[in-house]
Amino acid sequence: MAEGLVVEKLHAWFGEAHVLNGIDLVVVPRAVTAIIGPSGCGKSTFVRCLNRMHEVVPGARVSGAVWLDGADVYAQDPVEVRRRVGMVFQRPTPFPTMSILDNTVAGLRLAGVRRRERLREAAERALRQAALWDEVKDRLGRPGTSLSGGQQQRLCIARALAVDPAVLLLDEPCSALDPIGTAKIEELVHELKSALTIVIVTHNMQQAARVSDWTGFFLLGHLIEFDATRQLFRTPRDPRTEAYITGRFG
């Protein structure tokens, strides 16, 4: 089994609706993989299957396998899976009653870490990784919701990073942000990929071209094409991929 994240014959359902149809994909370690495709094609469902978030929806189910470093994530404790495969959602989700510091280390506290020195060190490390430390270091006790939208999203990234994941999933992380916030997130993604495997869902093909090394095009629950980003955008093999990236449908 290859190192990193490997998806084999992945199917997913919401009740009777079959939303993913036999996805096979090897996610390249320490690189950025973009998932593109029209609305409703299964992009978000796919990434939610990677850390077992799909199954928390009533009536949802999965078949197939997702392997992380040779171990099937569906045979492991889902809490541990979500520590190793962190996720950041479309809209910033800081915990409203928690400070910036407590938001950052919430996952560590859930894992049983109690020493204040260790929590403080982990918070600083994660906030630095998320390019947020210099902006918040003098107001760590203020609510996470006091930050701007872009800062809140980087706080959520810091919260995911604090537990030292192997993989970071980003589901439309810039869709609610202005161009300045978007640029900061894209810069951050570029910096983090040397240490992490990153999968980003985006409706923005220009963003996919800017930030990713590899791209998968999804359509109606199928993975139509997967290739190096430059290759896929310049010379797609499948006419459906070409039709989508040239704007003939979307």
Secondary structure, 3 states (H helix, E strand, C coil): CCCCEEEEEEEEEECCEEEEEEEEEEECCCCEEEEECCCCCCHHHHHHHHCCCHHHCCCEEEEEEEEECCEEHHHCCHHHHHHHEEEECCCCCCCCCCEHHHHHCHHHHHCCCCCHHHHHHHHHHHHHHCCCHHHHCCCCCCEHHHCCHHHHHHHHHHHHHCCCCCEEEEECCCCCCCHHHHHHHHHHHHHHCCCCEEEEECCCHHHHHHHCCEEEEEECCEEEEEEEHHHHHHCCCCHHHHHHHCCCCC
